[in-house]
Each structure stands twice: as C-alpha cells, then as structure tokens.
Amino acid sequence: MAFIRDLFTGELKEVEHGAGGRQILYRSPQPTNRVKRYANPWDQGKDHVCRPLSLLPELATPERIEAENAAARHHGTGAYYTPDGMCHLPTRGARSREMARERSDGSRRQDNDGCYGDYCGR
C-alpha cells in the first residue's frame, strides 16, 4: 500500500502500490553535527574583515587603533579595529558608513573591489 496527498484537501489517502503518486512519505532531517560553512561573509557567522579599511602593520599602534575605534564609535559606523589593525564589519551598511567617514588626517578610503551598489570612496 502507498499514500498520496489529495491535491485539493491536502489529506493523505491510502492507495494500492501501482496507483501512482509519490512514494516518499517522510524524509529524515539532515544530520546536525555538520560544521556550517559560510560562503557569503555578510550572511551569518564572523564579521567580515575589510582589507582596504585595515591599517598597515607598521601603523597599527595601540594609540592609533584606540583612536580609530573611538572615531568609529563617535560616527556610529559599527566597525571596530582589532589590535593587529584589521577592520571588522558586521554589515554592508557598516562598510559603507566606514568608507564615507573622513579620517583624522583629512583623507578618505577607496576600495576598487566594491560590489554593485556599495560605496567605494571618492
């Protein structure tokens, strides 16, 4: 015997095996012990590291990192800098706001690898 679902009522009906219809009644869920892989850095998981906004290693002093973090908090961009000088961004909006923020030396950043619709500087 097999079961098919009625197209109009949604009820399961018992039919003979050769009567057609779907033969899969229940599919077991996927195993939950897999490691999740994030292909898109903006979806979920760790914050995206933006290389164009990161500081050069020789310029990544504790004072400079504290100043950049304070400026990012003051302007409300949502970005933060780690002690190694890398700029971490939780969303694409945070990236846009951080790219548009004027730096302490009066310069602005430019990213030539931005996507369609992203603010890339200048």
Biopython code that builds the backbone (N, CA, C, O; Angstrom):
import numpy as np
from Bio.PDB.StructureBuilder import StructureBuilder

atoms = [
    (1, "MET", "N", (0.833, -1.171, 0.000)),
    (1, "MET", "CA", (0.000, 0.000, 0.000)),
    (1, "MET", "C", (0.887, 1.247, 0.000)),
    (1, "MET", "O", (2.021, 1.223, 0.481)),
    (2, "ALA", "N", (0.361, 2.304, -0.534)),
    (2, "ALA", "CA", (1.072, 3.571, -0.600)),
    (2, "ALA", "C", (0.104, 4.696, -0.244)),
    (2, "ALA", "O", (-1.112, 4.506, -0.243)),
    (3, "PHE", "N", (0.647, 5.843, 0.051)),
    (3, "PHE", "CA", (-0.156, 7.001, 0.401)),
    (3, "PHE", "C", (0.108, 8.109, -0.599)),
    (3, "PHE", "O", (1.244, 8.322, -1.020)),
    (4, "ILE", "N", (-0.944, 8.811, -0.974)),
    (4, "ILE", "CA", (-0.802, 10.006, -1.805)),
    (4, "ILE", "C", (-1.563, 11.133, -1.113)),
    (4, "ILE", "O", (-2.491, 10.884, -0.344)),
    (5, "ARG", "N", (-1.169, 12.356, -1.387)),
    (5, "ARG", "CA", (-1.824, 13.515, -0.800)),
    (5, "ARG", "C", (-2.812, 14.076, -1.808)),
    (5, "ARG", "O", (-2.474, 14.295, -2.971)),
    (6, "ASP", "N", (-4.024, 14.302, -1.353)),
    (6, "ASP", "CA", (-5.061, 14.862, -2.202)),
    (6, "ASP", "C", (-4.679, 16.294, -2.557)),
    (6, "ASP", "O", (-4.294, 17.072, -1.683)),
    (7, "LEU", "N", (-4.785, 16.641, -3.826)),
    (7, "LEU", "CA", (-4.368, 17.942, -4.314)),
    (7, "LEU", "C", (-5.216, 19.070, -3.727)),
    (7, "LEU", "O", (-4.695, 20.150, -3.449)),
    (8, "PHE", "N", (-6.507, 18.837, -3.538)),
    (8, "PHE", "CA", (-7.416, 19.903, -3.127)),
    (8, "PHE", "C", (-7.611, 19.978, -1.613)),
    (8, "PHE", "O", (-7.704, 21.076, -1.065)),
    (9, "THR", "N", (-7.674, 18.850, -0.935)),
    (9, "THR", "CA", (-7.928, 18.866, 0.504)),
    (9, "THR", "C", (-6.650, 18.757, 1.322)),
    (9, "THR", "O", (-6.627, 19.187, 2.476)),
    (10, "GLY", "N", (-5.589, 18.196, 0.758)),
    (10, "GLY", "CA", (-4.330, 18.036, 1.470)),
    (10, "GLY", "C", (-4.300, 16.818, 2.373)),
    (10, "GLY", "O", (-3.343, 16.641, 3.126)),
    (11, "GLU", "N", (-5.328, 15.968, 2.320)),
    (11, "GLU", "CA", (-5.376, 14.775, 3.155)),
    (11, "GLU", "C", (-4.610, 13.635, 2.502)),
    (11, "GLU", "O", (-4.526, 13.540, 1.277)),
    (12, "LEU", "N", (-4.050, 12.770, 3.350)),
    (12, "LEU", "CA", (-3.376, 11.577, 2.849)),
    (12, "LEU", "C", (-4.402, 10.489, 2.586)),
    (12, "LEU", "O", (-5.290, 10.253, 3.405)),
    (13, "LYS", "N", (-4.278, 9.823, 1.439)),
    (13, "LYS", "CA", (-5.182, 8.727, 1.074)),
    (13, "LYS", "C", (-4.351, 7.482, 0.838)),
    (13, "LYS", "O", (-3.259, 7.541, 0.272)),
    (14, "GLU", "N", (-4.876, 6.370, 1.273)),
    (14, "GLU", "CA", (-4.187, 5.101, 1.083)),
    (14, "GLU", "C", (-4.642, 4.508, -0.244)),
    (14, "GLU", "O", (-5.838, 4.356, -0.489)),
    (15, "VAL", "N", (-3.678, 4.176, -1.097)),
    (15, "VAL", "CA", (-3.981, 3.607, -2.410)),
    (15, "VAL", "C", (-3.108, 2.380, -2.618)),
    (15, "VAL", "O", (-2.167, 2.133, -1.865)),
    (16, "GLU", "N", (-3.434, 1.623, -3.645)),
    (16, "GLU", "CA", (-2.609, 0.467, -3.980)),
    (16, "GLU", "C", (-1.268, 0.932, -4.503)),
    (16, "GLU", "O", (-1.134, 2.063, -4.970)),
    (17, "HIS", "N", (-0.283, 0.067, -4.426)),
    (17, "HIS", "CA", (1.088, 0.451, -4.766)),
    (17, "HIS", "C", (1.230, 0.912, -6.208)),
    (17, "HIS", "O", (2.032, 1.807, -6.473)),
    (18, "GLY", "N", (0.500, 0.351, -7.137)),
    (18, "GLY", "CA", (0.637, 0.698, -8.549)),
    (18, "GLY", "C", (-0.242, 1.849, -8.974)),
    (18, "GLY", "O", (-0.337, 2.118, -10.172)),
    (19, "ALA", "N", (-0.890, 2.543, -8.060)),
    (19, "ALA", "CA", (-1.848, 3.580, -8.420)),
    (19, "ALA", "C", (-1.185, 4.926, -8.705)),
    (19, "ALA", "O", (-1.880, 5.877, -9.061)),
    (20, "GLY", "N", (0.110, 5.032, -8.562)),
    (20, "GLY", "CA", (0.804, 6.284, -8.846)),
    (20, "GLY", "C", (0.919, 7.152, -7.615)),
    (20, "GLY", "O", (0.572, 6.722, -6.515)),
    (21, "GLY", "N", (1.393, 8.349, -7.783)),
    (21, "GLY", "CA", (1.583, 9.252, -6.659)),
    (21, "GLY", "C", (3.000, 9.157, -6.120)),
    (21, "GLY", "O", (3.804, 8.342, -6.573)),
    (22, "ARG", "N", (3.282, 9.991, -5.161)),
    (22, "ARG", "CA", (4.614, 9.990, -4.562)),
    (22, "ARG", "C", (4.746, 8.820, -3.604)),
    (22, "ARG", "O", (3.797, 8.450, -2.913)),
    (23, "GLN", "N", (5.915, 8.260, -3.576)),
    (23, "GLN", "CA", (6.160, 7.119, -2.714)),
    (23, "GLN", "C", (6.943, 7.499, -1.460)),
    (23, "GLN", "O", (7.074, 6.682, -0.548)),
    (24, "ILE", "N", (7.472, 8.738, -1.398)),
    (24, "ILE", "CA", (8.242, 9.179, -0.238)),
    (24, "ILE", "C", (7.268, 9.816, 0.746)),
    (24, "ILE", "O", (6.630, 10.820, 0.430)),
    (25, "LEU", "N", (7.154, 9.242, 1.921)),
    (25, "LEU", "CA", (6.255, 9.786, 2.928)),
    (25, "LEU", "C", (6.984, 10.679, 3.907)),
    (25, "LEU", "O", (6.439, 11.694, 4.341)),
    (26, "TYR", "N", (8.204, 10.322, 4.261)),
    (26, "TYR", "CA", (8.938, 11.063, 5.278)),
    (26, "TYR", "C", (10.406, 11.024, 4.937)),
    (26, "TYR", "O", (10.948, 9.963, 4.629)),
    (27, "ARG", "N", (11.037, 12.142, 4.987)),
    (27, "ARG", "CA", (12.474, 12.215, 4.754)),
    (27, "ARG", "C", (13.119, 12.620, 6.066)),
    (27, "ARG", "O", (12.704, 13.589, 6.702)),
    (28, "SER", "N", (14.134, 11.872, 6.465)),
    (28, "SER", "CA", (14.780, 12.172, 7.742)),
    (28, "SER", "C", (15.508, 13.506, 7.655)),
    (28, "SER", "O", (16.011, 13.861, 6.589)),
    (29, "PRO", "N", (15.576, 14.254, 8.754)),
    (29, "PRO", "CA", (16.258, 15.548, 8.728)),
    (29, "PRO", "C", (17.761, 15.379, 8.514)),
    (29, "PRO", "O", (18.328, 14.314, 8.760)),
    (30, "GLN", "N", (18.378, 16.442, 8.056)),
    (30, "GLN", "CA", (19.819, 16.413, 7.831)),
    (30, "GLN", "C", (20.547, 16.270, 9.163)),
    (30, "GLN", "O", (20.066, 16.763, 10.183)),
    (31, "PRO", "N", (21.692, 15.605, 9.168)),
    (31, "PRO", "CA", (22.436, 15.483, 10.430)),
    (31, "PRO", "C", (22.860, 16.856, 10.945)),
    (31, "PRO", "O", (23.259, 17.722, 10.167)),
    (32, "THR", "N", (22.772, 17.044, 12.241)),
    (32, "THR", "CA", (23.064, 18.350, 12.834)),
    (32, "THR", "C", (24.509, 18.487, 13.275)),
    (32, "THR", "O", (24.896, 19.544, 13.774)),
    (33, "ASN", "N", (25.314, 17.457, 13.106)),
    (33, "ASN", "CA", (26.692, 17.532, 13.568)),
    (33, "ASN", "C", (27.640, 18.086, 12.509)),
    (33, "ASN", "O", (28.856, 18.048, 12.698)),
    (34, "ARG", "N", (27.113, 18.594, 11.408)),
    (34, "ARG", "CA", (27.966, 19.173, 10.372)),
    (34, "ARG", "C", (28.462, 20.549, 10.787)),
    (34, "ARG", "O", (27.793, 21.264, 11.534)),
    (35, "VAL", "N", (29.632, 20.910, 10.299)),
    (35, "VAL", "CA", (30.159, 22.255, 10.523)),
    (35, "VAL", "C", (29.548, 23.164, 9.468)),
    (35, "VAL", "O", (29.588, 22.855, 8.277)),
    (36, "LYS", "N", (28.981, 24.285, 9.904)),
    (36, "LYS", "CA", (28.372, 25.212, 8.955)),
    (36, "LYS", "C", (29.451, 25.946, 8.192)),
    (36, "LYS", "O", (30.474, 26.337, 8.755)),
    (37, "ARG", "N", (29.215, 26.130, 6.903)),
    (37, "ARG", "CA", (30.158, 26.825, 6.042)),
    (37, "ARG", "C", (29.464, 28.067, 5.512)),
    (37, "ARG", "O", (28.372, 27.976, 4.951)),
    (38, "TYR", "N", (30.080, 29.212, 5.682)),
    (38, "TYR", "CA", (29.500, 30.477, 5.253)),
    (38, "TYR", "C", (30.207, 30.941, 3.992)),
    (38, "TYR", "O", (31.340, 31.418, 4.045)),
    (39, "ALA", "N", (29.532, 30.798, 2.854)),
    (39, "ALA", "CA", (30.123, 31.220, 1.591)),
    (39, "ALA", "C", (30.070, 32.733, 1.448)),
    (39, "ALA", "O", (30.983, 33.334, 0.882)),
    (40, "ASN", "N", (29.021, 33.347, 1.950)),
    (40, "ASN", "CA", (28.860, 34.785, 1.874)),
    (40, "ASN", "C", (29.241, 35.387, 3.221)),
    (40, "ASN", "O", (28.603, 35.067, 4.224)),
    (41, "PRO", "N", (30.256, 36.246, 3.280)),
    (41, "PRO", "CA", (30.678, 36.778, 4.578)),
    (41, "PRO", "C", (29.652, 37.677, 5.232)),
    (41, "PRO", "O", (29.762, 37.948, 6.428)),
    (42, "TRP", "N", (28.650, 38.156, 4.489)),
    (42, "TRP", "CA", (27.674, 39.068, 5.069)),
    (42, "TRP", "C", (26.475, 38.331, 5.656)),
    (42, "TRP", "O", (25.652, 38.956, 6.325)),
    (43, "ASP", "N", (26.351, 37.031, 5.431)),
    (43, "ASP", "CA", (25.175, 36.306, 5.902)),
    (43, "ASP", "C", (25.165, 36.141, 7.415)),
    (43, "ASP", "O", (24.430, 36.831, 8.122)),
    (44, "GLN", "N", (25.973, 35.236, 7.894)),
    (44, "GLN", "CA", (25.998, 34.906, 9.311)),
    (44, "GLN", "C", (27.421, 34.572, 9.686)),
    (44, "GLN", "O", (28.307, 34.515, 8.834)),
    (45, "GLY", "N", (27.625, 34.358, 10.930)),
    (45, "GLY", "CA", (28.940, 33.944, 11.377)),
    (45, "GLY", "C", (29.797, 35.120, 11.771)),
    (45, "GLY", "O", (29.296, 36.126, 12.273)),
    (46, "LYS", "N", (31.073, 34.996, 11.546)),
    (46, "LYS", "CA", (32.019, 36.025, 11.963)),
    (46, "LYS", "C", (31.858, 37.293, 11.136)),
    (46, "LYS", "O", (31.370, 37.262, 10.006)),
    (47, "ASP", "N", (32.273, 38.396, 11.718)),
    (47, "ASP", "CA", (32.224, 39.664, 10.992)),
    (47, "ASP", "C", (33.251, 39.652, 9.863)),
    (47, "ASP", "O", (34.302, 39.019, 9.964)),
    (48, "HIS", "N", (32.924, 40.361, 8.789)),
    (48, "HIS", "CA", (33.781, 40.421, 7.614)),
    (48, "HIS", "C", (35.006, 41.294, 7.891)),
    (48, "HIS", "O", (34.891, 42.352, 8.510)),
    (49, "VAL", "N", (36.165, 40.854, 7.436)),
    (49, "VAL", "CA", (37.393, 41.640, 7.565)),
    (49, "VAL", "C", (37.597, 42.387, 6.253)),
    (49, "VAL", "O", (37.701, 41.778, 5.188)),
    (50, "CYS", "N", (37.652, 43.701, 6.341)),
    (50, "CYS", "CA", (37.815, 44.540, 5.157)),
    (50, "CYS", "C", (39.276, 44.959, 5.054)),
    (50, "CYS", "O", (39.765, 45.732, 5.878)),
    (51, "ARG", "N", (39.960, 44.455, 4.054)),
    (51, "ARG", "CA", (41.380, 44.770, 3.879)),
    (51, "ARG", "C", (41.641, 46.227, 3.505)),
    (51, "ARG", "O", (42.584, 46.816, 4.034)),
    (52, "PRO", "N", (40.842, 46.843, 2.610)),
    (52, "PRO", "CA", (41.127, 48.247, 2.275)),
    (52, "PRO", "C", (40.987, 49.197, 3.461)),
    (52, "PRO", "O", (41.658, 50.228, 3.503)),
    (53, "LEU", "N", (40.126, 48.868, 4.428)),
    (53, "LEU", "CA", (39.950, 49.734, 5.587)),
    (53, "LEU", "C", (40.914, 49.403, 6.713)),
    (53, "LEU", "O", (41.046, 50.183, 7.656)),
    (54, "SER", "N", (41.591, 48.262, 6.636)),
    (54, "SER", "CA", (42.512, 47.870, 7.693)),
    (54, "SER", "C", (43.759, 48.737, 7.673)),
    (54, "SER", "O", (44.114, 49.323, 6.650)),
    (55, "LEU", "N", (44.413, 48.806, 8.816)),
    (55, "LEU", "CA", (45.628, 49.610, 8.933)),
    (55, "LEU", "C", (46.844, 48.794, 8.501)),
    (55, "LEU", "O", (46.862, 47.569, 8.626)),
    (56, "LEU", "N", (47.836, 49.475, 8.003)),
    (56, "LEU", "CA", (49.097, 48.807, 7.684)),
    (56, "LEU", "C", (49.745, 48.313, 8.975)),
    (56, "LEU", "O", (49.573, 48.939, 10.021)),
    (57, "PRO", "N", (50.490, 47.201, 8.927)),
    (57, "PRO", "CA", (51.080, 46.666, 10.164)),
    (57, "PRO", "C", (51.988, 47.645, 10.890)),
    (57, "PRO", "O", (52.025, 47.660, 12.120)),
    (58, "GLU", "N", (52.721, 48.462, 10.141)),
    (58, "GLU", "CA", (53.623, 49.413, 10.800)),
    (58, "GLU", "C", (52.871, 50.598, 11.414)),
    (58, "GLU", "O", (53.420, 51.298, 12.265)),
    (59, "LEU", "N", (51.623, 50.830, 10.993)),
    (59, "LEU", "CA", (50.821, 51.921, 11.546)),
    (59, "LEU", "C", (49.853, 51.448, 12.638)),
    (59, "LEU", "O", (49.158, 52.268, 13.238)),
    (60, "ALA", "N", (49.801, 50.157, 12.900)),
    (60, "ALA", "CA", (48.850, 49.597, 13.862)),
    (60, "ALA", "C", (49.396, 49.682, 15.279)),
    (60, "ALA", "O", (49.677, 48.656, 15.898)),
    (61, "THR", "N", (49.545, 50.878, 15.790)),
    (61, "THR", "CA", (49.983, 51.073, 17.165)),
    (61, "THR", "C", (48.751, 51.078, 18.075)),
    (61, "THR", "O", (47.649, 51.355, 17.604)),
    (62, "PRO", "N", (48.911, 50.784, 19.344)),
    (62, "PRO", "CA", (47.744, 50.794, 20.245)),
    (62, "PRO", "C", (47.026, 52.141, 20.292)),
    (62, "PRO", "O", (45.801, 52.186, 20.408)),
    (63, "GLU", "N", (47.773, 53.232, 20.204)),
    (63, "GLU", "CA", (47.146, 54.558, 20.232)),
    (63, "GLU", "C", (46.308, 54.791, 18.976)),
    (63, "GLU", "O", (45.200, 55.321, 19.055)),
    (64, "ARG", "N", (46.833, 54.397, 17.829)),
    (64, "ARG", "CA", (46.116, 54.583, 16.562)),
    (64, "ARG", "C", (44.864, 53.713, 16.515)),
    (64, "ARG", "O", (43.817, 54.156, 16.043)),
    (65, "ILE", "N", (44.965, 52.493, 16.996)),
    (65, "ILE", "CA", (43.808, 51.598, 16.998)),
    (65, "ILE", "C", (42.725, 52.138, 17.925)),
    (65, "ILE", "O", (41.541, 52.108, 17.588)),
    (66, "GLU", "N", (43.135, 52.637, 19.103)),
    (66, "GLU", "CA", (42.160, 53.229, 20.028)),
    (66, "GLU", "C", (41.510, 54.462, 19.419)),
    (66, "GLU", "O", (40.313, 54.684, 19.603)),
    (67, "ALA", "N", (42.283, 55.266, 18.696)),
    (67, "ALA", "CA", (41.733, 56.461, 18.044)),
    (67, "ALA", "C", (40.739, 56.076, 16.945)),
    (67, "ALA", "O", (39.685, 56.700, 16.821)),
    (68, "GLU", "N", (41.066, 55.052, 16.144)),
    (68, "GLU", "CA", (40.160, 54.610, 15.078)),
    (68, "GLU", "C", (38.869, 54.034, 15.667)),
    (68, "GLU", "O", (37.781, 54.311, 15.161)),
    (69, "ASN", "N", (38.983, 53.236, 16.733)),
    (69, "ASN", "CA", (37.788, 52.686, 17.378)),
    (69, "ASN", "C", (36.929, 53.798, 17.975)),
    (69, "ASN", "O", (35.702, 53.750, 17.879)),
    (70, "ALA", "N", (37.564, 54.801, 18.594)),
    (70, "ALA", "CA", (36.815, 55.917, 19.165)),
    (70, "ALA", "C", (36.099, 56.710, 18.073)),
    (70, "ALA", "O", (34.951, 57.116, 18.252)),
    (71, "ALA", "N", (36.774, 56.931, 16.942)),
    (71, "ALA", "CA", (36.161, 57.673, 15.834)),
    (71, "ALA", "C", (35.006, 56.879, 15.220)),
    (71, "ALA", "O", (33.973, 57.450, 14.870)),
    (72, "ALA", "N", (35.182, 55.574, 15.091)),
    (72, "ALA", "CA", (34.107, 54.740, 14.543)),
    (72, "ALA", "C", (32.891, 54.743, 15.473)),
    (72, "ALA", "O", (31.753, 54.775, 15.004)),
    (73, "ARG", "N", (33.126, 54.710, 16.783)),
    (73, "ARG", "CA", (32.018, 54.785, 17.741)),
    (73, "ARG", "C", (31.352, 56.163, 17.701)),
    (73, "ARG", "O", (30.127, 56.267, 17.779)),
    (74, "HIS", "N", (32.157, 57.212, 17.579)),
    (74, "HIS", "CA", (31.624, 58.577, 17.543)),
    (74, "HIS", "C", (30.719, 58.781, 16.325)),
    (74, "HIS", "O", (29.656, 59.392, 16.435)),
    (75, "HIS", "N", (31.141, 58.270, 15.167)),
    (75, "HIS", "CA", (30.370, 58.426, 13.931)),
    (75, "HIS", "C", (29.278, 57.373, 13.787)),
    (75, "HIS", "O", (28.436, 57.481, 12.896)),
    (76, "GLY", "N", (29.278, 56.349, 14.654)),
    (76, "GLY", "CA", (28.236, 55.324, 14.615)),
    (76, "GLY", "C", (28.301, 54.418, 13.412)),
    (76, "GLY", "O", (27.264, 54.009, 12.889)),
    (77, "THR", "N", (29.501, 54.096, 12.960)),
    (77, "THR", "CA", (29.625, 53.266, 11.766)),
    (77, "THR", "C", (29.393, 51.789, 12.050)),
    (77, "THR", "O", (28.920, 51.075, 11.165)),
    (78, "GLY", "N", (29.703, 51.305, 13.238)),
    (78, "GLY", "CA", (29.540, 49.887, 13.564)),
    (78, "GLY", "C", (30.791, 49.072, 13.322)),
    (78, "GLY", "O", (30.805, 47.876, 13.611)),
    (79, "ALA", "N", (31.831, 49.675, 12.805)),
    (79, "ALA", "CA", (33.090, 48.970, 12.550)),
    (79, "ALA", "C", (33.946, 48.981, 13.813)),
    (79, "ALA", "O", (33.780, 49.837, 14.682)),
    (80, "TYR", "N", (34.859, 48.020, 13.901)),
    (80, "TYR", "CA", (35.819, 48.020, 15.002)),
    (80, "TYR", "C", (37.144, 47.462, 14.505)),
    (80, "TYR", "O", (37.185, 46.651, 13.580)),
    (81, "TYR", "N", (38.214, 47.904, 15.127)),
    (81, "TYR", "CA", (39.571, 47.521, 14.759)),
    (81, "TYR", "C", (40.155, 46.648, 15.854)),
    (81, "TYR", "O", (40.023, 46.956, 17.039)),
    (82, "THR", "N", (40.800, 45.560, 15.460)),
    (82, "THR", "CA", (41.447, 44.657, 16.411)),
    (82, "THR", "C", (42.894, 45.094, 16.603)),
    (82, "THR", "O", (43.392, 45.901, 15.818)),
    (83, "PRO", "N", (43.595, 44.580, 17.639)),
    (83, "PRO", "CA", (44.976, 45.013, 17.895)),
    (83, "PRO", "C", (45.951, 44.779, 16.740)),
    (83, "PRO", "O", (47.000, 45.421, 16.686)),
    (84, "ASP", "N", (45.623, 43.868, 15.813)),
    (84, "ASP", "CA", (46.518, 43.673, 14.667)),
    (84, "ASP", "C", (46.242, 44.659, 13.532)),
    (84, "ASP", "O", (46.911, 44.607, 12.500)),
    (85, "GLY", "N", (45.261, 45.562, 13.707)),
    (85, "GLY", "CA", (44.985, 46.592, 12.716)),
    (85, "GLY", "C", (43.912, 46.236, 11.710)),
    (85, "GLY", "O", (43.632, 47.033, 10.815)),
    (86, "MET", "N", (43.292, 45.050, 11.827)),
    (86, "MET", "CA", (42.262, 44.633, 10.888)),
    (86, "MET", "C", (40.929, 45.293, 11.230)),
    (86, "MET", "O", (40.564, 45.418, 12.399)),
    (87, "CYS", "N", (40.216, 45.709, 10.200)),
    (87, "CYS", "CA", (38.912, 46.348, 10.369)),
    (87, "CYS", "C", (37.830, 45.287, 10.178)),
    (87, "CYS", "O", (37.758, 44.645, 9.130)),
    (88, "HIS", "N", (36.992, 45.109, 11.194)),
    (88, "HIS", "CA", (35.907, 44.123, 11.149)),
    (88, "HIS", "C", (34.589, 44.852, 10.981)),
    (88, "HIS", "O", (34.315, 45.838, 11.665)),
    (89, "LEU", "N", (33.763, 44.345, 10.043)),
    (89, "LEU", "CA", (32.488, 44.973, 9.718)),
    (89, "LEU", "C", (31.365, 43.952, 9.832)),
    (89, "LEU", "O", (31.430, 42.900, 9.197)),
    (90, "PRO", "N", (30.330, 44.240, 10.633)),
    (90, "PRO", "CA", (29.236, 43.278, 10.755)),
    (90, "PRO", "C", (28.265, 43.284, 9.581)),
    (90, "PRO", "O", (27.666, 42.249, 9.289)),
    (91, "THR", "N", (28.089, 44.414, 8.899)),
    (91, "THR", "CA", (27.128, 44.506, 7.792)),
    (91, "THR", "C", (27.724, 45.325, 6.651)),
    (91, "THR", "O", (28.770, 45.958, 6.795)),
    (92, "ARG", "N", (27.031, 45.293, 5.514)),
    (92, "ARG", "CA", (27.473, 46.099, 4.380)),
    (92, "ARG", "C", (27.196, 47.573, 4.623)),
    (92, "ARG", "O", (27.906, 48.431, 4.098)),
    (93, "GLY", "N", (26.174, 47.876, 5.410)),
    (93, "GLY", "CA", (25.895, 49.265, 5.776)),
    (93, "GLY", "C", (27.009, 49.842, 6.627)),
    (93, "GLY", "O", (27.366, 51.011, 6.488)),
    (94, "ALA", "N", (27.561, 49.011, 7.518)),
    (94, "ALA", "CA", (28.689, 49.458, 8.334)),
    (94, "ALA", "C", (29.900, 49.737, 7.443)),
    (94, "ALA", "O", (30.652, 50.681, 7.687)),
    (95, "ARG", "N", (30.081, 48.923, 6.424)),
    (95, "ARG", "CA", (31.188, 49.143, 5.485)),
    (95, "ARG", "C", (31.003, 50.462, 4.747)),
    (95, "ARG", "O", (31.962, 51.213, 4.568)),
    (96, "SER", "N", (29.780, 50.747, 4.317)),
    (96, "SER", "CA", (29.509, 51.982, 3.594)),
    (96, "SER", "C", (29.759, 53.201, 4.474)),
    (96, "SER", "O", (30.364, 54.177, 4.032)),
    (97, "ARG", "N", (29.294, 53.144, 5.721)),
    (97, "ARG", "CA", (29.488, 54.276, 6.630)),
    (97, "ARG", "C", (30.957, 54.461, 6.977)),
    (97, "ARG", "O", (31.431, 55.590, 7.104)),
    (98, "GLU", "N", (31.676, 53.357, 7.132)),
    (98, "GLU", "CA", (33.106, 53.463, 7.472)),
    (98, "GLU", "C", (33.911, 53.970, 6.284)),
    (98, "GLU", "O", (34.887, 54.697, 6.470)),
    (99, "MET", "N", (33.519, 53.600, 5.062)),
    (99, "MET", "CA", (34.214, 54.109, 3.877)),
    (99, "MET", "C", (33.984, 55.613, 3.727)),
    (99, "MET", "O", (34.888, 56.330, 3.299)),
    (100, "ALA", "N", (32.806, 56.095, 4.067)),
    (100, "ALA", "CA", (32.481, 57.510, 3.886)),
    (100, "ALA", "C", (33.043, 58.386, 5.003)),
    (100, "ALA", "O", (33.102, 59.607, 4.853)),
    (101, "ARG", "N", (33.452, 57.791, 6.108)),
    (101, "ARG", "CA", (33.946, 58.576, 7.251)),
    (101, "ARG", "C", (35.288, 59.223, 6.916)),
    (101, "ARG", "O", (36.187, 58.571, 6.384)),
    (102, "GLU", "N", (35.411, 60.505, 7.231)),
    (102, "GLU", "CA", (36.680, 61.199, 6.997)),
    (102, "GLU", "C", (37.668, 60.832, 8.102)),
    (102, "GLU", "O", (37.296, 60.767, 9.273)),
    (103, "ARG", "N", (38.904, 60.596, 7.738)),
    (103, "ARG", "CA", (39.938, 60.189, 8.690)),
    (103, "ARG", "C", (40.511, 61.412, 9.404)),
    (103, "ARG", "O", (40.245, 62.554, 9.029)),
    (104, "SER", "N", (41.301, 61.143, 10.438)),
    (104, "SER", "CA", (41.870, 62.226, 11.242)),
    (104, "SER", "C", (42.859, 63.070, 10.436)),
    (104, "SER", "O", (43.053, 64.248, 10.735)),
    (105, "ASP", "N", (43.485, 62.476, 9.418)),
    (105, "ASP", "CA", (44.435, 63.241, 8.599)),
    (105, "ASP", "C", (43.768, 63.908, 7.402)),
    (105, "ASP", "O", (44.450, 64.479, 6.550)),
    (106, "GLY", "N", (42.441, 63.839, 7.331)),
    (106, "GLY", "CA", (41.714, 64.507, 6.249)),
    (106, "GLY", "C", (41.531, 63.653, 5.009)),
    (106, "GLY", "O", (40.919, 64.109, 4.043)),
    (107, "SER", "N", (42.036, 62.443, 5.001)),
    (107, "SER", "CA", (41.927, 61.591, 3.820)),
    (107, "SER", "C", (40.684, 60.710, 3.913)),
    (107, "SER", "O", (40.071, 60.584, 4.974)),
    (108, "ARG", "N", (40.330, 60.111, 2.794)),
    (108, "ARG", "CA", (39.228, 59.149, 2.732)),
    (108, "ARG", "C", (39.762, 57.870, 2.100)),
    (108, "ARG", "O", (40.791, 57.888, 1.425)),
    (109, "ARG", "N", (39.071, 56.777, 2.318)),
    (109, "ARG", "CA", (39.490, 55.486, 1.768)),
    (109, "ARG", "C", (38.817, 55.240, 0.432)),
    (109, "ARG", "O", (37.764, 55.806, 0.136)),
    (110, "GLN", "N", (39.447, 54.379, -0.381)),
    (110, "GLN", "CA", (38.871, 53.986, -1.656)),
    (110, "GLN", "C", (39.061, 52.487, -1.819)),
    (110, "GLN", "O", (40.144, 51.959, -1.567)),
    (111, "ASP", "N", (37.999, 51.802, -2.244)),
    (111, "ASP", "CA", (38.027, 50.363, -2.447)),
    (111, "ASP", "C", (37.641, 50.074, -3.892)),
    (111, "ASP", "O", (36.490, 50.275, -4.279)),
    (112, "ASN", "N", (38.582, 49.612, -4.680)),
    (112, "ASN", "CA", (38.307, 49.335, -6.090)),
    (112, "ASN", "C", (37.676, 47.962, -6.314)),
    (112, "ASN", "O", (37.342, 47.622, -7.449)),
    (113, "ASP", "N", (37.504, 47.165, -5.254)),
    (113, "ASP", "CA", (36.899, 45.843, -5.373)),
    (113, "ASP", "C", (35.481, 45.818, -4.819)),
    (113, "ASP", "O", (34.967, 44.742, -4.513)),
    (114, "GLY", "N", (34.838, 46.966, -4.681)),
    (114, "GLY", "CA", (33.477, 47.012, -4.154)),
    (114, "GLY", "C", (32.493, 46.408, -5.134)),
    (114, "GLY", "O", (32.756, 46.326, -6.334)),
    (115, "CYS", "N", (31.358, 45.987, -4.607)),
    (115, "CYS", "CA", (30.294, 45.384, -5.417)),
    (115, "CYS", "C", (29.329, 46.453, -5.925)),
    (115, "CYS", "O", (29.420, 47.622, -5.549)),
    (116, "TYR", "N", (28.428, 46.042, -6.765)),
    (116, "TYR", "CA", (27.416, 46.943, -7.317)),
    (116, "TYR", "C", (26.564, 47.474, -6.174)),
    (116, "TYR", "O", (26.025, 46.697, -5.385)),
    (117, "GLY", "N", (26.441, 48.775, -6.084)),
    (117, "GLY", "CA", (25.642, 49.400, -5.048)),
    (117, "GLY", "C", (26.414, 49.758, -3.802)),
    (117, "GLY", "O", (25.885, 50.463, -2.942)),
    (118, "ASP", "N", (27.649, 49.299, -3.669)),
    (118, "ASP", "CA", (28.460, 49.627, -2.500)),
    (118, "ASP", "C", (29.119, 50.988, -2.688)),
    (118, "ASP", "O", (29.489, 51.363, -3.800)),
    (119, "TYR", "N", (29.258, 51.709, -1.605)),
    (119, "TYR", "CA", (30.025, 52.956, -1.645)),
    (119, "TYR", "C", (31.495, 52.582, -1.637)),
    (119, "TYR", "O", (31.948, 51.894, -0.722)),
    (120, "CYS", "N", (32.247, 53.019, -2.632)),
    (120, "CYS", "CA", (33.650, 52.631, -2.779)),
    (120, "CYS", "C", (34.607, 53.796, -2.601)),
    (120, "CYS", "O", (35.792, 53.664, -2.908)),
    (121, "GLY", "N", (34.135, 54.911, -2.124)),
    (121, "GLY", "CA", (35.024, 56.040, -1.882)),
    (121, "GLY", "C", (34.993, 57.048, -3.010)),
    (121, "GLY", "O", (34.461, 56.808, -4.094)),
    (122, "ARG", "N", (35.586, 58.181, -2.704)),
    (122, "ARG", "CA", (35.733, 59.317, -3.618)),
    (122, "ARG", "C", (34.433, 59.963, -3.910)),
    (122, "ARG", "O", (34.382, 60.936, -4.663)),
]
sb = StructureBuilder()
sb.init_structure("model")
sb.init_model(0)
sb.init_chain("A")
sb.init_seg("    ")
for serial, (resi, resn, name, xyz) in enumerate(atoms, 1):
    if name == "N":
        sb.init_residue(resn, " ", resi, " ")
    sb.init_atom(name, np.array(xyz, "f"), 0.0, 1.0, " ", f" {name:<3s}", serial, name[0])
structure = sb.get_structure()
